Amino acid sequence: MKVAALVAISFLLVVASAPAYAHFEHFTHYNNRGDWIGPYYAYEALEPEYAGPAEPVAIMFSVQDQDGHDTYNIDAMVEVYSAESGERLKAFPWTREDVGDFKVFYNFPNVGNYQIVLSVARDAANLNSIDPPRTTMSGTTGCNCYRTIFNVSITNGFGTIWTATMLAAVVGPLAVFGGVLAWNYSSRRKNGGVGSRVETARYVIMLAAIAGGLVHLAVYSEHASLRIEYSIFLITAGGMQIVYGVVYTLLALTGEVKGREFSVQVARRYYRESVKVNIFGLIGTGILLGLYAYAIIFPPPLSPNNQPEDVDAAGIIAKSIELFTVIGIIYLMKLEKQRLQSFLREHV
């Protein structure tokens, strides 16, 4: 617990001074990049993220100031080059963007790698004009502007492969773990060793904690578009919820094995360990509920737009599961205590 608290404090100290860059609806991890462009920081992403050839693609940009805030009335030009031949395939003329978050649309013709050049004028540009193509794409000769280059890859089927791999990596181990628990539960039920309230509560709370963790893992990318630190927090929170569910279940299974030759000392040790694990789950889940309530009423810490978070379906589902988990943990701790007291009355 002390280590967890130290990690949390260190994390908050680090992210408190970190700037936010992208303001996209969805945080992508493929075909995206951020880079400085003069006094600004520009972030690029494609929508769809795993773009294929000959399909409409939105090339999105988010040009921010050094503190991660919106920029306004910037003059920008976008070019698309083939990475293999160096040929300029498309140029979007100088345009005054009311806000630094903007997009252009392009159909990449073939599978392969492309380079997207973003230019931002230092002063007012000649709007609706197009600069001539260049051999050195980042060169600014003849242009009073800043330039940066983003590399993207256009493929067929990579998104399906990536999604399936990540899904298998997350769901696979949990499915194996769930299968083992189901087999154990079925075996004990056939032998008449299951049916108590404690037994049922353990399985329900374990599944609720893991379900809450999976919801956090499913929605982290949308929150990362506001602050990258939000996604790190959600991934960490989701992981810790899954860890709690798994650790408590393993502890319970260990207790069942010891239960065949339970002594007073073993019973008390198991109860103390279960209290520690449950308090970890109770405090962690309670903090998540409190932070969510705060974030939808007040602007959350590190918010780039100084606005409360919107209430969405995923948030309602996640917090409903967490509220159920909190109530369930309290109920489970009560049952564990009653179980210990009953055991001590019979053996002391």
Protein Blocks (a to p, Z undefined) as FASTA:
>chain_A
ZZmmmmmmmmmmmmmmpccfbfcfbdcfehiacddehjbccddddddfbacehiacdddd
ddddfkopacehiacddddddfklopafbdcdddddfbfbdcdddddfbgcddddddddd
fbdcdehiacdddfblmbcghiacddddddddddehklmmmmmmmmmmmmmmmmmmmmmm
mmmmmmmmmnopahifklmmmmmmmmmmmmmmmmmmmmmmmmmmmpmklmmmmmmmmmmm
mmmmmmmmmmmmmmmmmmmmccfklmmmmmmmmmmmmmmmmmmmmmmmmmmmmmmmmcce
hianlpacdddfklmmmmmmmmmmmmmmmmmmmmmmmmmmmmmmmmZZ
